[in-house]
Amino acid sequence: MFDCGENRLHEKVNHFRSWAKANYPEITEKNDNGEWCFCTEFDEMVSEAICFIKKNDAEKATQQIIDDLLYAIARDNECSMIMAELDRYGKWFALLCRSCLNTAYINAKWQFAEHLGGYKGDDNLQELVFEFLDTGDEYTERLALKTLAGIYPEEAEKYAVIFWNRRKYEDDEYQKIMVLHVLYQIHSPQLQFYLELAELTNYEYLKSNAAEIRKKIKPETTRQEIKCKGKEITTL
């Protein structure tokens, strides 16, 4: 039976920390793929974190509680069970989302960047997406760009172009792939130009994504042509 108290949460987090350090000392924040589901220590930590969130008020959270929860969220980056629970507890989500930006928990940051679009509060928390666009972590920034397209589409084109042209990361293929999908999502008039640029690169996956987007564009163009002719659209 869980008591969902601060001491028990801290105990479970430290128990997992010790287990992970002893058994997988080579795993760091940068190379953690989240596949901890095989160990009891992980299950107990995640269960305790979820219980704590359900049973306690975010307003009373200490710095230790915040750190313990962010650590647990960062380790739970494969199934994101804690994050799924946070979607139902807006105050906890807001507190931890703001707090994670000042930590080294990369695997918590990208989860918050990804889920920020679904936040329903009225406290301007979603404006943090602009900070997630520049965290220094490629994956976090890529997901933040995707989220930006959903919550501030009027800003997305500008940032998509910046992402395409900047040379922040040595391997920027996936950044460019996200740019194409964002431009497609917001119906940007610049999409065709960047599709052409993608086809001129040596990036295999970027080219294949450009080809897939072109397939999506073609039926849409056909619909417009038929509509202009005044014909009823049934099937294409």
Rosetta silent file (secondary structure, phi, psi, omega in degrees, C-alpha in Angstrom):
SEQUENCE: MFDCGENRLHEKVNHFRSWAKANYPEITEKNDNGEWCFCTEFDEMVSEAICFIKKNDAEKATQQIIDDLLYAIARDNECSMIMAELDRYGKWFALLCRSCLNTAYINAKWQFAEHLGGYKGDDNLQELVFEFLDTGDEYTERLALKTLAGIYPEEAEKYAVIFWNRRKYEDDEYQKIMVLHVLYQIHSPQLQFYLELAELTNYEYLKSNAAEIRKKIKPETTRQEIKCKGKEITTL
SCORE:     score description
SCORE:     0.000 S_00000001
   1 L     0.000  125.122 -178.907    0.000    0.000    0.000 S_00000001
   2 L   -81.907  138.728  173.473    1.507    3.337   -1.050 S_00000001
   3 L   -97.677  -10.010  173.679    1.452    6.251    1.391 S_00000001
   4 L    57.044   36.119  178.987    2.417    8.669   -1.397 S_00000001
   5 L   -98.727  165.880 -178.045    4.595   10.781    0.892 S_00000001
   6 H   -60.345  -42.157 -178.085    7.712   12.808    0.106 S_00000001
   7 H   -65.289  -40.873 -179.785   10.027   10.460    2.004 S_00000001
   8 H   -67.870  -40.683  176.442    8.734    7.372    0.254 S_00000001
   9 H   -58.787  -47.983 -178.964    9.041    9.031   -3.159 S_00000001
  10 H   -62.121  -39.443  179.003   12.626   10.030   -2.397 S_00000001
  11 H   -61.993  -45.976 -178.242   13.380    6.519   -1.144 S_00000001
  12 H   -67.666  -38.112  178.123   12.079    4.879   -4.331 S_00000001
  13 H   -65.552  -45.227 -179.778   13.930    7.322   -6.581 S_00000001
  14 H   -66.539  -34.718  177.495   17.199    6.784   -4.703 S_00000001
  15 H   -62.147  -44.018  178.329   16.695    3.025   -4.748 S_00000001
  16 H   -68.074  -41.570  178.495   16.417    3.090   -8.533 S_00000001
  17 H   -54.569  -47.153 -178.258   19.367    5.500   -8.854 S_00000001
  18 H   -64.935  -42.483  179.374   21.569    3.126   -6.865 S_00000001
  19 H   -62.980  -46.337 -178.858   20.385    0.095   -8.832 S_00000001
  20 H   -63.890  -41.804 -179.625   20.972    1.800  -12.196 S_00000001
  21 H   -64.916  -37.463 -178.948   24.406    3.061  -11.182 S_00000001
  22 H   -74.228  -36.182 -173.615   25.463   -0.386   -9.981 S_00000001
  23 H   -98.963  -29.073 -178.547   24.113   -2.333  -12.956 S_00000001
  24 L  -137.469   62.960 -176.641   24.343    0.128  -15.877 S_00000001
  25 L   -63.972  -18.479 -178.204   26.968    2.753  -15.012 S_00000001
  26 L   -80.161  -13.956 -178.486   27.496    3.509  -18.712 S_00000001
  27 L   -83.187  125.525  179.741   23.968    4.847  -19.176 S_00000001
  28 L  -121.083  179.183  177.456   23.764    8.624  -18.897 S_00000001
  29 L   -59.248  -31.722 -175.724   21.101   11.246  -19.531 S_00000001
  30 L   -80.419  -23.260 -177.962   22.340   11.530  -23.116 S_00000001
  31 L  -120.573   15.000  178.695   22.149    7.847  -24.036 S_00000001
  32 L   -76.693  118.605  179.490   19.226    6.641  -21.916 S_00000001
  33 L   -98.250    6.262  172.631   16.648    5.010  -24.205 S_00000001
  34 L    79.149    6.303 -175.556   14.156    4.430  -21.408 S_00000001
  35 L   -87.423   65.069 -179.480   14.049    0.637  -21.599 S_00000001
  36 L  -102.399    5.068 -169.223   13.979    0.076  -17.826 S_00000001
  37 L   -66.276   -6.628 -177.602   10.681   -1.782  -17.775 S_00000001
  38 L   -86.696   -5.099 -173.238   12.348   -5.076  -16.924 S_00000001
  39 L  -116.257  141.555 -179.866   13.309   -4.095  -13.384 S_00000001
  40 H   -62.138  -37.900 -178.452   11.236   -3.920  -10.215 S_00000001
  41 H   -58.382  -39.856  178.521   13.111   -0.835   -9.038 S_00000001
  42 H   -67.507  -47.955 -179.013   11.888    1.119  -12.060 S_00000001
  43 H   -57.880  -42.580 -178.627    8.287   -0.041  -11.702 S_00000001
  44 H   -67.138  -39.549  178.810    8.215    0.935   -8.031 S_00000001
  45 H   -64.512  -46.094 -179.420    9.678    4.386   -8.734 S_00000001
  46 H   -64.470  -43.673  179.221    7.176    5.126  -11.504 S_00000001
  47 H   -61.562  -40.307 -179.812    4.240    3.854   -9.447 S_00000001
  48 H   -68.593  -39.100  178.651    5.282    5.991   -6.499 S_00000001
  49 H   -62.820  -44.109  179.378    5.703    9.082   -8.704 S_00000001
  50 H   -64.955  -43.438  178.089    2.215    8.626  -10.178 S_00000001
  51 H   -60.191  -42.837 -178.971    0.729    8.024   -6.735 S_00000001
  52 H   -62.593  -44.017  179.641    2.412   11.149   -5.397 S_00000001
  53 H   -62.145  -39.778 -178.658    1.059   13.303   -8.218 S_00000001
  54 H   -68.996  -35.872 -168.769   -2.464   11.979   -7.668 S_00000001
  55 H  -101.138   -6.532 -174.686   -2.485   12.421   -3.899 S_00000001
  56 L  -128.152  153.534 -179.692   -0.552   15.661   -3.332 S_00000001
  57 L   -85.203  136.915 -179.975   -0.921   19.332   -4.262 S_00000001
  58 H   -63.785  -31.013 -177.337    1.621   20.884   -6.597 S_00000001
  59 H   -62.186  -22.201 -176.903    1.611   24.099   -4.558 S_00000001
  60 H   -97.982    7.075 -175.687    3.285   22.274   -1.672 S_00000001
  61 L   -68.842  132.578  173.757    6.100   20.750   -3.715 S_00000001
  62 L   -89.027  170.253  177.957    9.616   21.191   -2.370 S_00000001
  63 H   -62.729  -34.023  178.428   12.696   21.382   -4.572 S_00000001
  64 H   -65.829  -41.755  177.469   13.494   17.796   -3.611 S_00000001
  65 H   -62.137  -45.537  179.887   10.078   16.616   -4.752 S_00000001
  66 H   -59.066  -45.898 -179.364   10.453   18.472   -8.044 S_00000001
  67 H   -65.148  -42.618  179.377   13.869   16.947   -8.675 S_00000001
  68 H   -61.637  -43.778 -179.683   12.697   13.443   -7.771 S_00000001
  69 H   -67.426  -40.869  178.662    9.701   13.677  -10.095 S_00000001
  70 H   -65.623  -37.430  176.743   11.734   15.106  -12.976 S_00000001
  71 H   -62.629  -45.664 -179.956   14.304   12.349  -12.556 S_00000001
  72 H   -63.172  -41.912  177.737   11.550    9.718  -12.649 S_00000001
  73 H   -61.465  -42.542 -179.118    9.961   11.340  -15.717 S_00000001
  74 H   -62.987  -38.171  178.840   13.332   11.427  -17.481 S_00000001
  75 H   -74.023  -29.983 -179.485   13.879    7.712  -16.864 S_00000001
  76 L   -87.872   54.094 -174.782   10.316    6.928  -17.954 S_00000001
  77 L  -100.327    4.648  176.809   10.988    8.115  -21.499 S_00000001
  78 L   -92.311  -52.114 -179.274    9.984    4.954  -23.337 S_00000001
  79 L  -100.109  -17.463  179.697    6.330    4.616  -22.287 S_00000001
  80 L    52.243   45.919 -179.374    5.894    8.093  -20.713 S_00000001
  81 H   -67.394  -39.637  179.771    3.511    6.716  -18.101 S_00000001
  82 H   -68.090  -42.291  179.861    4.128    9.590  -15.690 S_00000001
  83 H   -61.719  -38.166  178.024    3.686   12.167  -18.434 S_00000001
  84 H   -61.452  -35.795  177.483    0.373   10.584  -19.418 S_00000001
  85 H   -71.363  -38.837 -179.770   -0.769   11.078  -15.833 S_00000001
  86 H   -61.786  -28.731  177.737    0.466   14.682  -15.780 S_00000001
  87 L   -58.875  -21.015 -179.561   -1.831   15.475  -18.710 S_00000001
  88 L   -96.504   -7.747 -177.082   -4.666   15.082  -16.177 S_00000001
  89 L  -127.058   85.010 -172.082   -3.046   17.247  -13.483 S_00000001
  90 H   -58.059  -38.461 -178.246   -2.469   20.680  -14.975 S_00000001
  91 H   -67.169  -40.180  176.180   -0.883   22.292  -11.920 S_00000001
  92 H   -65.985  -42.879  179.267    1.713   19.558  -11.643 S_00000001
  93 H   -58.211  -47.679 -177.268    2.333   19.707  -15.385 S_00000001
  94 H   -62.607  -45.503 -179.477    2.866   23.469  -15.291 S_00000001
  95 H   -61.340  -48.670 -175.884    5.203   23.326  -12.281 S_00000001
  96 H   -73.600  -32.058  177.489    7.363   20.527  -13.643 S_00000001
  97 H   -63.127  -47.837  178.231    7.358   21.907  -17.186 S_00000001
  98 H   -62.812  -42.102 -174.461    8.752   25.229  -15.993 S_00000001
  99 H   -68.999  -34.728 -173.634   11.209   23.542  -13.637 S_00000001
 100 H   -65.309  -26.230 -178.802   12.675   21.084  -16.151 S_00000001
 101 L   -64.326  -22.655 -179.023   14.122   23.887  -18.289 S_00000001
 102 L   -99.827   18.194  179.833   16.588   24.689  -15.497 S_00000001
 103 L  -122.195  177.383  176.600   17.811   21.109  -15.150 S_00000001
 104 L   -99.171   12.779 -177.430   19.978   18.677  -17.093 S_00000001
 105 L   -80.305   79.517 -178.585   17.098   16.199  -17.496 S_00000001
 106 H   -55.143  -42.640 -174.836   17.098   16.063  -21.293 S_00000001
 107 H   -75.314  -11.194  169.295   14.652   13.170  -21.370 S_00000001
 108 H   -86.962  -38.036 -177.397   12.147   15.120  -19.318 S_00000001
 109 H   -59.581  -46.801 -175.470   12.507   18.230  -21.485 S_00000001
 110 H   -69.017  -29.100  176.893   11.572   16.562  -24.749 S_00000001
 111 H   -67.955  -39.915  177.432    8.507   14.947  -23.155 S_00000001
 112 H   -69.093  -38.871  177.163    7.275   18.319  -21.935 S_00000001
 113 H   -60.224  -38.177 -178.886    8.035   19.901  -25.320 S_00000001
 114 H   -72.553  -37.068 -174.588    5.963   17.187  -26.970 S_00000001
 115 H   -92.538   -7.225 -175.127    3.011   17.412  -24.556 S_00000001
 116 H   -60.200  -31.401 -179.375    2.898   21.194  -24.161 S_00000001
 117 H   -64.330  -22.653 -178.811    0.410   21.531  -27.005 S_00000001
 118 H   -92.726    1.729 -178.686   -2.187   19.606  -25.023 S_00000001
 119 L   -70.184  134.558 -173.582   -1.990   21.824  -21.947 S_00000001
 120 L  -107.830    1.949 -178.103   -5.377   23.398  -21.147 S_00000001
 121 L   -70.030  168.131 -177.967   -4.448   25.984  -18.508 S_00000001
 122 L  -114.839   32.913 -174.586   -4.881   29.729  -18.963 S_00000001
 123 L  -110.439   20.476  178.260   -1.531   30.862  -17.524 S_00000001
 124 L    63.972   20.264  179.577    0.437   31.337  -20.779 S_00000001
 125 H   -59.035  -34.064 -176.037    2.478   28.213  -20.072 S_00000001
 126 H   -62.235  -18.227  176.428    2.435   27.331  -23.773 S_00000001
 127 H   -64.534  -16.758  177.250    4.714   30.304  -24.431 S_00000001
 128 H   -64.765  -14.716  179.167    7.489   28.148  -22.994 S_00000001
 129 H   -56.288  -31.037 -179.975    7.576   26.377  -26.352 S_00000001
 130 H   -68.465  -29.525  175.339    9.897   29.170  -27.517 S_00000001
 131 H   -75.758  -35.711  177.430   12.373   28.223  -24.782 S_00000001
 132 H   -67.244  -20.818  177.807   12.165   24.553  -25.727 S_00000001
 133 L   -70.440  -10.181 -175.364   13.145   25.577  -29.274 S_00000001
 134 L  -141.428   54.126 -178.205   16.599   26.462  -27.966 S_00000001
 135 L   -90.374  -16.431 -174.577   17.537   23.958  -25.249 S_00000001
 136 L    92.226    1.653  176.502   20.716   22.691  -26.875 S_00000001
 137 L  -114.827  122.985 -173.437   19.207   19.231  -27.400 S_00000001
 138 H   -59.266  -46.318 -176.088   18.381   18.345  -30.996 S_00000001
 139 H   -67.579  -41.944  178.125   15.435   16.056  -30.268 S_00000001
 140 H   -59.889  -46.134 -178.308   13.819   18.435  -27.783 S_00000001
 141 H   -65.353  -36.536  179.284   14.074   21.323  -30.237 S_00000001
 142 H   -65.285  -43.945  178.345   12.667   19.219  -33.047 S_00000001
 143 H   -68.365  -32.882  177.383    9.603   18.236  -31.024 S_00000001
 144 H   -64.382  -37.701  177.657    9.195   21.837  -29.884 S_00000001
 145 H   -63.887  -40.683  177.160    9.003   22.945  -33.524 S_00000001
 146 H   -62.541  -43.955  178.919    6.273   20.385  -34.117 S_00000001
 147 H   -64.373  -39.610  179.285    4.379   21.639  -31.053 S_00000001
 148 H   -56.776  -40.586 -178.824    4.823   25.234  -32.179 S_00000001
 149 H   -62.583  -27.899 -178.825    3.013   24.460  -35.429 S_00000001
 150 H   -84.075  -34.314 -174.337    0.022   23.296  -33.441 S_00000001
 151 H  -103.803  -28.234  176.578   -0.271   26.134  -30.911 S_00000001
 152 L  -133.826   66.009 -176.359    1.277   29.121  -32.719 S_00000001
 153 H   -59.185  -27.181  179.614    1.032   28.303  -36.443 S_00000001
 154 H   -67.874  -18.695  178.508    1.559   31.971  -37.307 S_00000001
 155 H   -99.256  -16.066 -169.787    5.083   31.709  -35.843 S_00000001
 156 H   -65.100  -38.649 -178.246    5.920   28.249  -37.161 S_00000001
 157 H   -62.086  -44.351 -179.935    7.006   29.226  -40.674 S_00000001
 158 H   -58.627  -46.498 -178.338    9.587   31.690  -39.372 S_00000001
 159 H   -72.775  -31.847  176.907   11.120   29.144  -37.025 S_00000001
 160 H   -62.274  -43.406  178.249   10.967   26.371  -39.607 S_00000001
 161 H   -64.196  -40.362  177.112   13.077   28.461  -41.975 S_00000001
 162 H   -61.351  -44.934 -179.410   15.512   29.218  -39.147 S_00000001
 163 H   -61.469  -39.270 -178.196   15.794   25.515  -38.332 S_00000001
 164 H   -65.774  -42.161 -171.655   16.481   24.656  -41.965 S_00000001
 165 H   -88.158  -22.291 -178.957   19.237   27.219  -42.432 S_00000001
 166 L   -72.324  154.400  178.587   21.015   27.077  -39.105 S_00000001
 167 L  -119.857   55.376 -174.966   23.963   24.750  -38.728 S_00000001
 168 L   -76.822  -34.525 -177.934   23.597   24.090  -35.036 S_00000001
 169 L  -120.757  142.644 -178.517   23.989   20.320  -35.212 S_00000001
 170 L   -60.332  -42.792  176.654   26.407   18.311  -37.318 S_00000001
 171 L  -104.912  103.255 -176.080   23.636   15.912  -38.321 S_00000001
 172 L  -112.532   18.350 -177.391   20.612   18.049  -39.134 S_00000001
 173 H   -60.436  -45.371 -176.735   18.694   15.643  -41.369 S_00000001
 174 H   -72.668  -27.506  172.542   15.892   15.072  -38.869 S_00000001
 175 H   -61.907  -45.526 -178.526   15.640   18.778  -38.152 S_00000001
 176 H   -67.779  -35.557  175.857   15.044   19.359  -41.862 S_00000001
 177 H   -60.654  -44.131  178.881   12.523   16.523  -42.028 S_00000001
 178 H   -63.820  -36.741  177.810   10.526   18.190  -39.277 S_00000001
 179 H   -57.460  -46.143 -179.674   10.725   21.496  -41.151 S_00000001
 180 H   -60.652  -44.787 -177.224    9.040   19.911  -44.179 S_00000001
 181 H   -68.292  -34.872  177.525    6.256   18.402  -42.092 S_00000001
 182 H   -67.986  -45.087  179.037    5.660   21.662  -40.236 S_00000001
 183 H   -61.497  -36.991  176.596    5.497   23.655  -43.478 S_00000001
 184 H   -67.546  -43.762 -177.628    3.029   21.100  -44.828 S_00000001
 185 H   -60.971  -39.311 -177.032    0.956   21.194  -41.642 S_00000001
 186 L   -93.605    7.186  179.143    0.557   24.980  -41.689 S_00000001
 187 L    56.947   46.018 -178.375    0.017   25.089  -45.478 S_00000001
 188 L   -71.022  137.205  175.903    3.027   27.336  -45.946 S_00000001
 189 L   -67.736  -12.430  179.384    3.554   28.835  -49.426 S_00000001
 190 L   -87.430   -3.731 -176.644    7.259   28.098  -48.913 S_00000001
 191 H   -56.643  -47.298 -177.515    6.727   24.345  -48.811 S_00000001
 192 H   -57.785  -42.338 -179.453    7.408   23.794  -52.521 S_00000001
 193 H   -60.482  -44.650 -177.175   10.716   25.654  -52.296 S_00000001
 194 H   -77.232  -25.185  171.449   11.941   23.543  -49.383 S_00000001
 195 H   -64.346  -41.320  178.187   10.749   20.323  -50.993 S_00000001
 196 H   -65.356  -40.411  176.644   12.942   21.180  -53.946 S_00000001
 197 H   -62.679  -40.787 -179.512   15.870   21.922  -51.645 S_00000001
 198 H   -61.066  -39.778 -178.022   15.343   18.587  -49.887 S_00000001
 199 H   -70.473  -15.171  178.629   15.476   16.731  -53.185 S_00000001
 200 L   -92.491   -5.049 -178.402   18.868   18.298  -53.928 S_00000001
 201 L   -86.752  175.222  176.171   20.462   17.024  -50.714 S_00000001
 202 L   -99.648   10.721 -178.293   22.224   13.730  -50.067 S_00000001
 203 L   -83.430  114.232 -176.611   19.935   12.893  -47.159 S_00000001
 204 H   -63.299  -48.497 -176.534   18.099    9.657  -47.945 S_00000001
 205 H   -71.083  -33.579  176.939   15.362    9.998  -45.309 S_00000001
 206 H   -63.201  -43.868  178.742   14.837   13.676  -46.053 S_00000001
 207 H   -63.153  -41.884 -178.740   14.265   12.857  -49.724 S_00000001
 208 H   -67.154  -36.024  176.625   11.832   10.048  -48.902 S_00000001
 209 H   -67.744  -38.266  176.930    9.851   12.352  -46.594 S_00000001
 210 H   -62.418  -40.574  179.438    9.746   14.996  -49.314 S_00000001
 211 H   -64.487  -40.100  179.172    8.394   12.386  -51.720 S_00000001
 212 H   -65.279  -39.466  179.140    5.683   11.353  -49.248 S_00000001
 213 H   -67.068  -37.717  177.493    4.619   14.951  -48.759 S_00000001
 214 H   -61.859  -36.096  178.055    4.410   15.442  -52.528 S_00000001
 215 H   -64.798  -35.957  179.158    2.049   12.463  -52.692 S_00000001
 216 H   -71.364  -36.133 -177.696   -0.168   14.142  -50.115 S_00000001
 217 H   -68.668  -37.206 -174.600   -0.087   17.449  -51.965 S_00000001
 218 H   -58.827  -49.089  177.407   -1.143   15.969  -55.315 S_00000001
 219 H   -62.182  -35.573  179.506   -4.649   14.828  -54.223 S_00000001
 220 H   -64.770  -40.757  178.123   -5.174   18.156  -52.502 S_00000001
 221 H   -64.492  -40.429  179.359   -4.248   19.990  -55.705 S_00000001
 222 H   -62.519  -40.555  178.329   -6.599   17.756  -57.681 S_00000001
 223 H   -59.996  -42.566 -178.827   -9.443   18.591  -55.325 S_00000001
 224 H   -65.454  -40.938 -179.514   -8.846   22.290  -55.846 S_00000001
 225 H   -63.113  -42.162 -179.567   -8.758   21.899  -59.628 S_00000001
 226 H   -66.544  -40.970 -179.242  -12.056   19.990  -59.628 S_00000001
 227 H   -62.535  -39.158  179.788  -13.646   22.518  -57.288 S_00000001
 228 H   -64.786  -27.676 -179.068  -12.589   25.359  -59.588 S_00000001
 229 L   -85.412   -1.584  177.358  -14.349   23.643  -62.484 S_00000001
 230 L    77.426   19.534 -179.859  -17.542   23.555  -60.477 S_00000001
 231 L   -96.034  149.198  178.825  -17.741   19.781  -60.346 S_00000001
 232 L   -75.920  134.105  179.581  -18.890   17.851  -57.337 S_00000001
 233 L   -89.381  126.167  174.721  -16.102   15.935  -55.640 S_00000001
 234 L  -116.528  -79.792  177.003  -16.855   12.326  -54.842 S_00000001
 235 L  -126.107  158.485 -179.569  -13.777   10.113  -55.012 S_00000001
 236 L  -117.734    0.000    0.000  -10.337   10.687  -56.470 S_00000001
